[in-house]
């Protein structure tokens, strides 16, 4: 886990960039789950799409506020390719988006990943980054967590395979957390959307 000074303001508008890595803007997948199929970053990544579907499930305590993925070269002499993705996660209950809750989330998440260690090979890296998030519609400054997954390979296919191995237990962690905490959503607290 690391704490960075990064910042996300939600919602955010699309941004066209000259280097070709456009930001397509924020999509509220809790309110509009049907838009999941139209998110450009997910068109060729069914595993990432399913992870976002789980995070934004109506009974999930979490939601995504951003995602991205890429495939590129790696400087390792053996594993020359790297598949990278990130998903930024916040709590659906607005007031729960404070740093201490994300530290607790990391501790639980880290324990679950240690339990999954026997299926996660050494050429998969998972990182958890806590940073600032401003919820513009509520004038609320809080925190979020970006979960990074890297899969390394001798070729693109192997890097993709290793990335898929890494993303699977993360999706399972959030699926299981849905059944543990979904009643919290029924207590009438202010939510992000």
BAFI-3210 file (N, C-alpha, C; in Angstrom, 3 decimals, decimal comma, padded with zeros to 6 digits):
// residues 193
n [1|2|3|4|5|6|7|8|9|10|11|12|13|14|15|16|17|18|19|20|21|22|23|24|25|26|27|28|29|30|31|32|33|34|35|36|37|38|39|40|41|42|43|44|45|46|47|48|49|50|51|52|53|54|55|56|57|58|59|60|61|62|63|64|65|66|67|68|69|70|71|72|73|74|75|76|77|78|79|80|81|82|83|84|85|86|87|88|89|90|91|92|93|94|95|96|97|98|99|100|101|102|103|104|105|106|107|108|109|110|111|112|113|114|115|116|117|118|119|120|121|122|123|124|125|126|127|128|129|130|131|132|133|134|135|136|137|138|139|140|141|142|143|144|145|146|147|148|149|150|151|152|153|154|155|156|157|158|159|160|161|162|163|164|165|166|167|168|169|170|171|172|173|174|175|176|177|178|179|180|181|182|183|184|185|186|187|188|189|190|191|192|193]
n.u [000,852|000,462|000,512|-000,433|-000,116|-001,872|-004,913|-008,393|-011,193|-014,632|-017,749|-015,896|-014,950|-014,746|-011,526|-009,600|-006,510|-003,346|-001,436|-002,845|-004,038|-006,820|-009,078|-012,106|-014,042|-016,132|-018,348|-021,296|-021,785|-023,376|-025,834|-026,363|-026,072|-026,219|-024,515|-022,061|-021,287|-020,598|-018,250|-015,188|-012,609|-013,077|-013,753|-012,212|-011,671|-012,937|-012,636|-011,921|-014,213|-016,118|-015,176|-015,678|-018,438|-019,086|-018,094|-019,808|-022,276|-025,716|-026,064|-023,578|-021,124|-019,322|-018,029|-016,859|-014,722|-013,083|-011,067|-008,551|-006,489|-003,590|-001,176|002,209|005,784|008,315|011,097|012,367|014,654|013,685|010,815|009,324|007,048|004,236|001,088|-001,040|-003,398|-005,747|-008,123|-010,087|-011,469|-014,176|-016,047|-019,547|-021,184|-021,071|-019,819|-018,070|-015,758|-013,064|-009,613|-008,827|-010,712|-009,989|-007,453|-008,147|-009,628|-007,550|-006,024|-007,786|-008,101|-005,428|-004,996|-006,780|-005,569|-003,170|-004,129|-004,837|-002,428|-001,254|-002,342|-001,578|000,947|004,519|005,008|003,003|001,787|000,256|-000,982|-001,950|-003,202|-003,711|-005,420|-006,377|-009,795|-012,250|-015,614|-017,504|-020,273|-021,208|-019,617|-017,567|-014,614|-012,610|-011,309|-009,947|-009,206|-006,828|-006,495|-003,982|-003,032|-000,590|000,546|003,132|004,996|006,586|005,699|002,968|000,605|001,164|001,619|-000,949|-002,370|-001,231|-001,992|-004,775|-004,919|-004,194|-006,268|-008,561|-008,795|-009,164|-011,576|-013,171|-012,825|-014,218|-016,742|-017,398|-017,373|-019,631|-021,801|-021,338|-021,622|-023,858|-026,216|-025,670|-026,197|-028,854|-029,460|-030,054|-028,074|-026,225|-025,361|-022,883|-024,052]
n.v [-001,183|002,215|005,702|008,417|011,692|012,045|012,999|012,841|014,242|013,949|014,158|013,907|015,472|014,441|014,297|015,146|014,068|014,810|012,785|010,461|009,024|009,289|010,628|009,434|010,441|010,578|007,990|007,216|004,302|003,088|004,389|004,207|001,416|000,162|001,528|000,394|-001,290|000,515|001,789|002,875|001,963|-000,618|-002,232|-004,292|-005,932|-008,146|-009,184|-007,012|-005,522|-007,184|-007,060|-004,359|-004,423|-005,941|-004,297|-002,106|-003,103|-002,946|-003,587|-003,375|-002,161|-000,499|001,514|002,200|004,826|005,360|003,938|002,122|000,571|-001,040|-002,273|-002,962|-002,486|-003,957|-003,519|-005,727|-008,421|-010,987|-011,107|-009,388|-007,946|-006,110|-006,111|-003,755|-002,515|-000,292|000,403|002,768|003,000|003,782|004,183|003,612|004,849|008,056|009,448|007,528|007,647|008,174|008,402|006,482|004,412|003,425|002,493|000,395|-001,122|-001,814|-003,490|-005,681|-006,437|-007,019|-009,243|-011,051|-011,268|-012,433|-014,911|-015,799|-016,167|-018,574|-018,953|-016,752|-015,927|-015,117|-013,310|-011,499|-008,437|-006,637|-003,618|-001,219|001,892|004,755|007,827|011,306|012,251|014,260|014,781|016,259|016,929|016,929|018,634|017,507|016,466|013,716|010,405|007,840|004,654|003,350|000,486|-001,314|-003,600|-005,646|-007,712|-009,733|-010,885|-013,092|-012,621|-010,773|-012,260|-014,004|-012,119|-011,007|-013,275|-013,683|-011,293|-011,673|-013,738|-012,299|-010,386|-011,836|-012,830|-010,381|-009,379|-011,385|-010,887|-008,428|-009,285|-011,055|-009,237|-007,782|-009,363|-009,306|-006,642|-005,362|-004,578|-002,223|-000,268|000,210|001,908|004,553|006,500|009,215|008,842|008,434|008,811]
n.w [000,000|-000,743|-000,083|-001,922|-003,409|-005,394|-007,149|-007,675|-009,157|-008,952|-010,565|-013,709|-016,772|-020,269|-021,885|-024,599|-025,753|-027,187|-027,461|-027,797|-025,690|-024,685|-022,237|-021,347|-019,722|-016,754|-015,834|-014,320|-013,115|-011,262|-011,340|-014,052|-015,212|-017,690|-019,363|-019,150|-021,226|-023,171|-022,567|-023,688|-022,790|-022,015|-024,124|-025,295|-023,183|-021,414|-018,811|-017,181|-017,540|-016,271|-013,665|-013,090|-013,347|-011,107|-009,004|-009,237|-008,768|-007,829|-005,098|-004,019|-001,771|-002,794|-005,531|-008,833|-009,987|-012,020|-014,648|-016,455|-018,962|-020,372|-022,747|-023,012|-023,611|-021,482|-019,330|-018,307|-018,743|-019,396|-019,145|-021,316|-021,867|-020,582|-019,126|-017,945|-015,608|-014,058|-011,499|-009,989|-006,840|-004,689|-001,621|-001,604|000,284|001,146|003,395|004,316|002,908|003,927|004,955|006,919|006,635|004,147|004,722|006,440|004,618|002,882|004,589|004,972|002,286|001,633|003,286|002,074|-000,434|000,303|001,087|-001,416|-002,569|-003,435|-005,948|-007,349|-009,392|-009,349|-011,376|-011,460|-010,346|-007,767|-006,674|-004,220|-003,900|-002,051|-002,263|-002,711|-003,210|-004,626|-004,242|-006,249|-006,603|-004,057|-002,686|-001,144|000,317|000,178|000,161|-001,978|-003,488|-005,654|-007,486|-008,802|-011,326|-012,634|-015,201|-016,264|-019,118|-021,540|-024,021|-025,523|-025,235|-023,081|-021,052|-020,881|-020,033|-017,486|-016,263|-016,193|-014,318|-012,059|-011,778|-011,196|-008,378|-007,127|-008,104|-007,002|-004,272|-003,951|-004,745|-002,670|-000,543|-001,045|-000,185|002,535|003,433|002,347|003,648|004,887|003,069|003,304|005,328|005,048|004,691|003,179|-000,191|-002,846|-005,358]
ca.u [000,000|001,154|-000,323|000,111|-000,766|-002,761|-006,239|-009,456|-012,429|-015,730|-017,467|-014,935|-015,336|-013,796|-010,391|-008,853|-005,080|-002,641|-000,659|-003,716|-004,604|-007,940|-009,869|-013,466|-014,942|-016,728|-019,648|-021,883|-022,260|-024,429|-027,087|-026,549|-025,273|-026,235|-023,414|-020,843|-020,922|-020,159|-017,008|-014,139|-011,506|-013,467|-014,226|-011,455|-011,236|-014,109|-012,336|-012,006|-015,636|-016,805|-014,751|-016,440|-019,834|-019,183|-017,914|-020,938|-023,531|-026,587|-025,941|-022,178|-020,767|-018,289|-018,268|-015,655|-014,764|-012,154|-010,349|-007,721|-005,636|-002,657|-000,181|003,404|007,066|008,841|012,555|012,879|015,274|012,919|009,413|009,473|005,762|003,482|-000,313|-001,327|-004,721|-006,092|-009,508|-010,190|-012,611|-014,600|-017,220|-020,804|-021,636|-020,190|-019,024|-017,096|-014,577|-011,959|-008,374|-008,776|-011,490|-009,213|-006,393|-008,794|-009,931|-006,304|-005,649|-008,638|-007,755|-004,110|-005,193|-007,406|-004,586|-002,228|-004,807|-004,852|-001,041|-000,912|-002,769|-001,011|002,379|005,440|005,027|001,813|001,970|-000,962|-000,676|-003,100|-002,760|-004,722|-005,199|-007,491|-010,917|-013,257|-016,931|-017,920|-021,708|-021,480|-018,581|-016,982|-013,245|-012,360|-010,242|-010,266|-008,093|-006,607|-005,930|-003,196|-002,674|000,358|000,908|004,344|005,118|007,605|005,009|001,729|-000,375|001,505|001,371|-002,398|-002,750|-000,821|-002,861|-006,087|-004,750|-004,166|-007,537|-009,623|-009,063|-009,613|-013,014|-013,798|-012,838|-015,317|-017,997|-017,675|-017,659|-021,019|-022,712|-021,091|-021,901|-024,920|-027,267|-025,269|-026,793|-030,272|-029,583|-030,439|-026,952|-026,001|-024,485|-022,160|-024,994]
ca.v [000,000|003,495|006,913|009,378|013,000|012,084|013,539|012,642|014,979|013,178|013,616|014,624|015,559|013,837|015,124|014,611|014,344|014,681|011,545|009,349|008,375|010,133|010,335|009,439|011,049|009,765|007,381|006,727|002,961|002,693|004,932|003,814|000,209|-000,177|002,198|-000,398|-001,821|001,577|002,409|002,487|001,250|-001,996|-002,920|-005,516|-006,449|-008,656|-009,391|-005,714|-005,170|-007,948|-006,494|-003,119|-004,803|-006,350|-003,123|-001,187|-003,831|-002,109|-003,923|-003,277|-001,040|000,237|001,920|002,639|006,204|005,463|002,718|002,180|-000,595|-000,884|-003,320|-002,294|-003,138|-003,982|-003,536|-006,992|-009,168|-012,190|-010,731|-008,167|-007,275|-005,884|-005,684|-002,960|-001,920|000,253|000,766|003,601|002,534|004,562|003,649|004,201|005,730|009,207|009,765|006,462|007,864|008,829|007,635|005,335|003,311|002,816|001,705|-000,858|-001,877|-002,411|-004,602|-006,817|-006,791|-007,644|-010,572|-011,884|-011,535|-013,417|-016,199|-016,183|-016,165|-019,810|-018,895|-015,555|-016,168|-014,006|-012,352|-010,654|-007,472|-005,942|-002,489|-000,523|003,279|005,631|009,210|012,243|012,306|015,273|014,441|017,614|017,146|017,043|019,501|016,661|016,017|012,448|009,562|006,687|003,718|002,835|-000,863|-001,568|-004,994|-005,819|-009,075|-009,704|-012,070|-013,112|-012,038|-010,110|-013,266|-014,458|-010,992|-010,941|-014,438|-013,426|-010,221|-012,289|-014,461|-011,297|-009,658|-012,739|-012,809|-009,049|-009,378|-012,274|-010,193|-007,460|-010,039|-011,529|-008,105|-007,361|-010,113|-008,983|-005,264|-004,729|-003,994|-000,851|000,633|000,387|002,695|005,928|007,438|009,878|008,063|009,209|009,254]
ca.w [000,000|-000,684|-000,020|-002,872|-003,443|-006,555|-006,864|-008,658|-008,918|-009,531|-011,894|-014,545|-018,181|-021,218|-022,303|-025,729|-025,609|-028,461|-027,529|-028,098|-024,503|-024,293|-021,047|-021,871|-018,763|-015,702|-016,077|-013,073|-013,429|-010,316|-011,876|-015,449|-015,446|-019,106|-020,063|-019,016|-022,542|-024,084|-022,097|-024,634|-022,149|-021,713|-025,317|-025,563|-021,888|-020,693|-017,386|-016,525|-017,578|-015,230|-012,383|-012,904|-013,135|-009,706|-008,133|-009,364|-008,532|-006,990|-003,685|-003,620|-000,913|-003,526|-006,909|-009,548|-010,472|-013,136|-015,001|-017,662|-019,176|-021,490|-022,988|-023,493|-023,356|-020,118|-019,391|-017,794|-019,843|-019,733|-019,330|-022,115|-022,030|-019,353|-019,198|-016,749|-015,488|-012,756|-011,227|-008,794|-006,058|-003,521|-000,931|-002,054|001,362|000,996|004,589|004,568|002,075|004,641|004,818|007,819|006,047|003,063|005,350|006,873|003,406|002,417|005,468|004,619|000,918|001,673|003,841|001,045|-001,479|000,858|000,990|-002,836|-003,046|-004,131|-007,354|-007,982|-009,623|-009,072|-012,483|-011,327|-009,270|-007,384|-005,794|-003,646|-003,734|-001,459|-002,695|-002,509|-004,158|-004,339|-004,764|-006,605|-006,416|-002,621|-002,099|-000,106|000,039|000,840|-000,359|-002,801|-003,656|-006,997|-007,462|-010,007|-011,583|-013,738|-015,592|-017,076|-019,955|-022,600|-025,170|-025,109|-024,819|-021,735|-020,141|-020,710|-019,218|-016,100|-015,758|-015,885|-013,051|-010,995|-011,602|-010,729|-006,931|-006,728|-008,368|-006,025|-002,986|-003,941|-004,798|-001,316|000,342|-001,300|000,675|003,939|003,827|001,570|004,503|005,234|002,085|003,625|006,551|004,741|004,645|001,886|-001,079|-003,844|-006,406]
c.u [000,889|000,123|000,309|-000,647|-001,635|-004,145|-007,179|-010,644|-013,558|-017,003|-016,413|-015,347|-014,328|-012,712|-009,711|-007,405|-004,383|-001,883|-001,539|-004,316|-005,719|-008,546|-011,318|-014,491|-015,551|-018,093|-020,133|-022,532|-023,241|-025,786|-027,401|-025,725|-025,232|-025,105|-022,093|-020,360|-020,416|-018,849|-015,850|-013,003|-011,802|-013,794|-013,492|-010,955|-012,440|-013,858|-012,438|-013,463|-016,401|-016,420|-015,544|-017,929|-020,040|-019,072|-019,148|-022,291|-024,411|-026,451|-024,486|-021,962|-019,773|-018,816|-016,922|-015,833|-013,754|-011,484|-009,523|-006,963|-004,725|-001,780|001,040|004,668|007,471|010,358|013,183|013,480|014,503|011,469|009,364|008,177|005,044|002,071|-000,611|-002,777|-004,825|-007,589|-009,487|-011,536|-012,900|-015,767|-018,470|-021,374|-020,635|-019,261|-017,987|-015,802|-013,526|-010,777|-008,346|-009,573|-010,734|-008,014|-006,945|-009,112|-008,662|-005,912|-006,481|-008,290|-006,419|-004,194|-005,797|-006,414|-003,513|-002,832|-004,824|-003,444|-000,680|-001,397|-002,211|000,486|003,218|005,474|003,723|002,066|000,648|-000,580|-001,957|-002,620|-003,915|-004,398|-006,472|-008,534|-011,855|-014,548|-017,640|-019,397|-022,079|-020,534|-017,902|-015,596|-012,972|-011,196|-010,818|-009,053|-008,023|-005,905|-005,290|-002,927|-001,759|000,583|002,068|004,435|006,214|007,028|003,692|000,694|-000,095|001,276|-000,125|-002,882|-002,414|-001,659|-004,222|-006,033|-004,796|-005,496|-008,617|-009,834|-009,503|-011,124|-013,739|-013,865|-014,031|-016,678|-018,371|-018,015|-019,087|-021,982|-022,524|-021,635|-023,132|-026,011|-026,934|-025,904|-028,252|-030,502|-029,828|-029,305|-026,834|-025,017|-023,849|-023,107|-026,400]
c.v [001,235|004,613|007,919|010,689|013,153|012,554|013,232|013,496|014,278|014,016|014,452|014,487|014,830|014,833|014,433|015,035|014,080|013,371|010,307|008,624|009,253|009,668|010,484|009,984|010,045|009,249|006,817|005,368|002,414|003,156|004,411|002,572|-000,216|000,461|001,440|-000,889|-000,761|002,239|001,945|001,663|-000,232|-002,831|-004,226|-006,162|-006,957|-008,859|-008,082|-005,253|-005,899|-007,459|-005,219|-003,411|-005,202|-005,154|-002,236|-001,881|-002,978|-002,381|-003,923|-002,039|-000,110|000,680|002,277|004,095|006,425|004,133|002,979|000,871|-000,316|-002,121|-002,615|-003,052|-003,029|-004,115|-004,815|-007,804|-010,422|-011,836|-009,374|-007,392|-007,164|-005,421|-004,991|-002,511|-001,245|000,502|001,589|003,311|003,511|003,819|004,341|005,150|006,869|009,417|008,694|006,661|008,705|007,866|006,390|004,147|002,643|002,046|000,369|-001,742|-002,550|-003,606|-005,849|-007,351|-007,536|-009,057|-011,525|-012,219|-012,508|-014,809|-016,714|-016,345|-017,433|-019,824|-017,679|-015,773|-014,915|-012,968|-011,579|-009,723|-006,737|-004,858|-001,776|000,877|004,128|007,079|010,026|012,115|013,412|014,857|015,766|017,888|017,363|018,020|018,783|016,212|014,773|011,720|008,472|005,792|003,301|001,496|-001,116|-003,064|-005,015|-007,305|-009,003|-010,989|-011,944|-012,580|-011,449|-011,106|-013,754|-013,354|-010,861|-012,078|-014,191|-012,309|-010,787|-013,057|-013,478|-010,626|-010,538|-012,708|-011,439|-008,938|-010,241|-011,621|-009,227|-008,145|-010,518|-010,384|-007,602|-008,084|-009,764|-007,622|-004,638|-004,104|-002,571|000,159|000,956|001,297|004,184|006,942|008,042|009,052|008,971|009,679|009,378]
c.w [000,000|-000,664|-000,953|-002,771|-004,686|-006,164|-008,019|-008,234|-009,655|-009,499|-012,622|-016,002|-019,070|-021,607|-023,478|-025,578|-026,937|-028,568|-027,683|-026,911|-023,951|-022,977|-021,492|-020,892|-017,803|-016,133|-014,749|-013,348|-012,394|-010,851|-013,267|-015,776|-016,910|-019,892|-019,963|-020,373|-023,503|-023,661|-022,979|-024,015|-021,946|-022,941|-025,596|-024,268|-021,079|-019,199|-016,613|-016,480|-016,471|-013,834|-012,095|-012,692|-011,666|-008,771|-008,104|-009,244|-007,615|-005,491|-003,212|-002,757|-001,608|-004,876|-007,529|-009,952|-011,598|-013,397|-016,253|-017,767|-020,361|-021,598|-023,529|-023,181|-021,888|-020,231|-018,844|-018,944|-020,264|-020,057|-020,003|-022,332|-020,697|-019,695|-017,867|-016,783|-014,135|-012,717|-009,953|-008,136|-004,932|-002,869|-001,465|-000,996|001,469|002,191|004,917|003,785|002,801|004,689|005,695|007,273|004,905|003,602|005,845|005,671|002,889|003,279|005,152|003,227|000,884|002,245|002,824|-000,063|-000,981|000,808|-000,443|-003,404|-003,821|-005,582|-008,087|-008,165|-009,396|-010,187|-012,586|-010,153|-009,041|-006,395|-005,401|-003,279|-003,208|-001,856|-002,475|-003,619|-003,692|-005,027|-005,030|-006,345|-004,951|-001,916|-000,926|-000,538|000,864|000,188|-001,242|-002,855|-005,111|-006,863|-008,822|-010,118|-012,804|-013,958|-016,554|-017,895|-020,986|-023,913|-024,659|-024,594|-023,390|-020,701|-019,860|-019,823|-017,746|-015,479|-015,363|-014,567|-011,889|-010,739|-010,986|-009,215|-006,418|-006,944|-007,337|-004,646|-002,914|-004,071|-003,400|-000,373|000,151|-000,367|002,154|004,344|003,177|002,439|004,925|004,282|002,402|004,828|006,297|004,737|003,248|001,068|-002,130|-004,940|-005,864]
res [x|x|x|x|x|x|x|x|x|x|x|x|x|x|x|x|x|x|x|x|x|x|x|x|x|x|x|x|x|x|x|x|x|x|x|x|x|x|x|x|x|x|x|x|x|x|x|x|x|x|x|x|x|x|x|x|x|x|x|x|x|x|x|x|x|x|x|x|x|x|x|x|x|x|x|x|x|x|x|x|x|x|x|x|x|x|x|x|x|x|x|x|x|x|x|x|x|x|x|x|x|x|x|x|x|x|x|x|x|x|x|x|x|x|x|x|x|x|x|x|x|x|x|x|x|x|x|x|x|x|x|x|x|x|x|x|x|x|x|x|x|x|x|x|x|x|x|x|x|x|x|x|x|x|x|x|x|x|x|x|x|x|x|x|x|x|x|x|x|x|x|x|x|x|x|x|x|x|x|x|x|x|x|x|x|x|x|x|x|x|x|x|x]
***
